[in-house]
């Protein structure tokens, strides 16, 4: 394909020649990437995806909660401690293994994430949050998120959100950083990232919302 088309406003608002132009763009095999404004109402969304049937019948994806809606920046305290390293833990339960699940995280300055002891990935700048597909790492029953975080200097914090959905798109869990998380100083020796080790563990502090 050799054409990228951006369609705005929602095509159902078009009349006459505009409607013909939209239908021609949809039917054109050279249109590879088609960016369309999504209607806010259910009737408009249904009609939009019906109009896109010639393009292999795309469907609306699952709606996810806002990026970090309701999440708090958390850390050991509000003090600005240079070169501080922390380990964090959050345990939660799922009624069933999720069909879809994503974890978003950012940190000042750096954080590495594990779920149920399995390496997920890391974030290296609070300016650039990262998102991971973690459905395969979660299971029915108890699950654990572990984070190793580091602050170079100045303000410190970790901000994270995990959303797990069932096959119908219903939310099984929305885990947010808040004061229910726990932390221990340092990285720990041979910490398995699934349970607390011998270090003193305490509840984190909410730095700011």
VENTAZI-V24105 format. One record per residue. N is the residue number from 1. RES is the residue in one letter. SS is DSSP state (a for helix, b for strand, c for the rest). PSI is psi in radians with two decimals (* if undefined). NEAR is the number of other ideal C-beta (glycine too) atoms within 12 Angstrom. Layout:
# VENTAZI-V24105
N;RES;SS;PSI;NEAR / N;RES;SS;PSI;NEAR
This chain:
# VENTAZI-V24105
1;X;c;2.76;12 / 2;X;c;0.39;10 / 3;X;b;2.32;16 / 4;X;b;2.18;14 / 5;X;b;2.27;23 / 6;X;b;2.08;15 / 7;X;b;2.05;29 / 8;X;c;2.41;16 / 9;X;c;-2.93;17 / 10;X;c;2.29;22 / 11;X;a;-0.37;33 / 12;X;a;-0.17;27 / 13;X;a;-0.12;20 / 14;X;c;2.70;24 / 15;X;c;2.68;11 / 16;X;c;-2.14;10 / 17;X;a;-0.59;10 / 18;X;a;-0.68;18 / 19;X;a;-0.75;18 / 20;X;a;-0.74;14 / 21;X;a;-0.77;18 / 22;X;a;-0.82;32 / 23;X;a;-0.58;22 / 24;X;a;-0.69;20 / 25;X;a;-0.78;29 / 26;X;a;-0.71;30 / 27;X;a;-0.26;18 / 28;X;c;2.04;19 / 29;X;c;-0.34;15 / 30;X;c;-0.22;15 / 31;X;b;1.81;25 / 32;X;b;-0.88;14 / 33;X;b;2.11;15 / 34;X;b;1.95;28 / 35;X;b;2.06;15 / 36;X;b;2.39;30 / 37;X;c;2.26;19 / 38;X;c;2.19;24 / 39;X;c;2.67;23 / 40;X;c;-0.41;13 / 41;X;c;2.67;13 / 42;X;a;-0.73;12 / 43;X;a;-0.74;13 / 44;X;a;-0.72;21 / 45;X;a;-0.74;24 / 46;X;a;-0.79;17 / 47;X;a;-0.66;22 / 48;X;a;-0.87;31 / 49;X;a;-0.47;26 / 50;X;a;-0.68;20 / 51;X;a;-0.37;27 / 52;X;c;0.12;27 / 53;X;a;-0.65;16 / 54;X;a;-0.28;19 / 55;X;a;0.90;24 / 56;X;c;0.42;11 / 57;X;c;0.99;12 / 58;X;c;2.70;18 / 59;X;c;2.77;15 / 60;X;c;2.43;18 / 61;X;c;3.09;13 / 62;X;c;2.34;21 / 63;X;c;2.25;14 / 64;X;c;2.62;23 / 65;X;c;2.81;21 / 66;X;c;2.71;13 / 67;X;c;-1.12;20 / 68;X;c;0.57;30 / 69;X;c;2.18;16 / 70;X;c;0.03;17 / 71;X;c;2.61;34 / 72;X;c;2.56;24 / 73;X;b;2.26;31 / 74;X;b;2.66;40 / 75;X;b;-3.05;39 / 76;X;c;-0.65;32 / 77;X;c;-3.06;21 / 78;X;c;0.05;16 / 79;X;c;2.55;15 / 80;X;c;1.57;18 / 81;X;c;1.99;19 / 82;X;c;2.59;14 / 83;X;c;0.85;15 / 84;X;b;2.34;30 / 85;X;b;2.39;29 / 86;X;b;2.69;39 / 87;X;b;2.47;41 / 88;X;b;2.62;48 / 89;X;b;2.50;40 / 90;X;b;2.13;40 / 91;X;b;2.41;24 / 92;X;b;2.87;30 / 93;X;b;2.56;17 / 94;X;b;2.39;31 / 95;X;c;-0.37;18 / 96;X;c;2.82;22 / 97;X;c;2.33;23 / 98;X;c;2.65;35 / 99;X;c;-0.68;22 / 100;X;b;2.50;27 / 101;X;b;2.38;37 / 102;X;b;2.55;35 / 103;X;b;2.24;46 / 104;X;b;2.44;35 / 105;X;b;2.58;46 / 106;X;b;2.82;32 / 107;X;b;2.71;39 / 108;X;b;1.70;31 / 109;X;c;-0.49;29 / 110;X;b;2.51;29 / 111;X;b;2.51;41 / 112;X;b;2.46;31 / 113;X;b;2.47;40 / 114;X;b;2.58;31 / 115;X;b;2.15;39 / 116;X;c;0.67;30 / 117;X;c;-0.05;19 / 118;X;b;2.33;22 / 119;X;b;2.23;17 / 120;X;b;-0.91;34 / 121;X;b;-2.97;24 / 122;X;b;2.85;25 / 123;X;b;2.46;31 / 124;X;c;0.10;20 / 125;X;c;2.31;16 / 126;X;c;-0.34;27 / 127;X;c;-0.30;12 / 128;X;c;1.49;16 / 129;X;c;2.66;26 / 130;X;b;2.76;28 / 131;X;b;2.36;23 / 132;X;b;2.46;29 / 133;X;b;1.98;23 / 134;X;c;0.25;36 / 135;X;a;-0.70;28 / 136;X;a;-0.24;18 / 137;X;a;-0.18;30 / 138;X;c;2.73;37 / 139;X;c;2.87;25 / 140;X;c;2.45;17 / 141;X;b;-2.59;16 / 142;X;b;2.36;18 / 143;X;b;2.67;34 / 144;X;b;2.27;34 / 145;X;b;2.25;42 / 146;X;b;2.45;41 / 147;X;b;2.34;44 / 148;X;b;2.10;32 / 149;X;b;2.69;42 / 150;X;b;2.39;30 / 151;X;b;2.18;29 / 152;X;c;-0.93;20 / 153;X;c;3.01;14 / 154;X;c;-2.78;17 / 155;X;c;2.57;22 / 156;X;c;2.71;36 / 157;X;b;2.78;41 / 158;X;b;2.37;49 / 159;X;b;2.16;38 / 160;X;b;2.74;44 / 161;X;b;2.31;36 / 162;X;b;2.21;41 / 163;X;b;2.21;39 / 164;X;b;2.30;39 / 165;X;b;2.61;29 / 166;X;c;-3.07;22 / 167;X;c;-0.28;14 / 168;X;c;0.05;12 / 169;X;c;0.14;18 / 170;X;c;2.53;18 / 171;X;b;2.12;25 / 172;X;b;-0.61;29 / 173;X;b;2.55;35 / 174;X;b;1.69;28 / 175;X;b;2.22;38 / 176;X;b;2.64;32 / 177;X;c;2.19;42 / 178;X;c;-2.94;27 / 179;X;c;0.14;22 / 180;X;c;-0.19;21 / 181;X;c;2.75;38 / 182;X;b;2.75;30 / 183;X;b;2.79;37 / 184;X;b;2.59;30 / 185;X;b;2.58;24 / 186;X;c;-3.01;22 / 187;X;c;-0.45;22 / 188;X;c;2.60;24 / 189;X;c;2.08;11 / 190;X;c;0.60;9 / 191;X;c;2.26;27 / 192;X;c;-0.02;17 / 193;X;c;0.29;30 / 194;X;c;-0.43;21 / 195;X;c;2.95;21 / 196;X;c;2.49;22 / 197;X;c;-2.76;21 / 198;X;c;-0.14;14 / 199;X;c;2.75;22 / 200;X;c;2.13;15 / 201;X;c;2.38;25 / 202;X;b;2.91;21 / 203;X;b;2.48;20 / 204;X;c;2.96;33 / 205;X;b;2.47;26 / 206;X;b;2.04;23 / 207;X;b;-0.92;28 / 208;X;b;2.80;16 / 209;X;c;*;16
